[in-house]
Amino acid sequence: MFVKEIPDSEYASFYANYIKKGGELSLLVGLEHGMAATEAFFESIPENKLEYRYAEGKWTVKEILQHLIDTEHVFVYRALRFARQDKTPLPGFEQDDYVLASVANRRTRAQLLNDYLDLRESTIALFSSFSKKMLEQIGVASNAEMSVRAIGFVLIGHEKHHIDIIKERYL
């Protein structure tokens, strides 16, 4: 399953940039590659930059990592529901509220990375279990239709998006 196989009708336009960042790799390879690249990237950040904010009200690097974890939890839950043909529309989530309540800056880099790696391994296992038909299932979340496979590529692109922001504005 590759990004180029996903029609625009399987996701809302506000996810298009994340989908495009999904790259040329297959979904499972992209998730695996993302895991290794993200771990290496966050390990490379100097300790004194982990709680840095480039402007008032912006997230710290630790908070961004926690945001990636929280978002993956939410989106994987959506993928499971859609793959199982649950037609119940799912609500959105307020990312800023999640970050504020996360107290990510009280956690160590190792704790955050362990959570991320455990979650990504679970994500890969779940997506590996989905049949082609399951990956093509459509559900509704945040008042928008989305396929299971689009969710996978959004996770890949969302991660790349935030790493790019950290490189541009934090380091």
Salt bridges, closest charged atoms under 4 A:
GLU10 OE2 - ARG149 NH2 2.55
GLU47 OE1 - ARG109 NH2 3.00
GLU51 OE2 - LYS62 NZ 2.95
GLU63 OE1 - ARG53 NH1 3.04
GLU72 OE1 - ARG120 NH2 2.74
ASP86 OD2 - ARG81 NE 2.50
ASP115 OD2 - ARG107 NH2 2.56
GLU136 OE2 - LYS132 NZ 2.55
GLU136 OE2 - ARG149 NH1 3.68
GLU159 OE2 - ARG120 NH2 2.96
ASP164 OD2 - LYS21 NZ 2.75
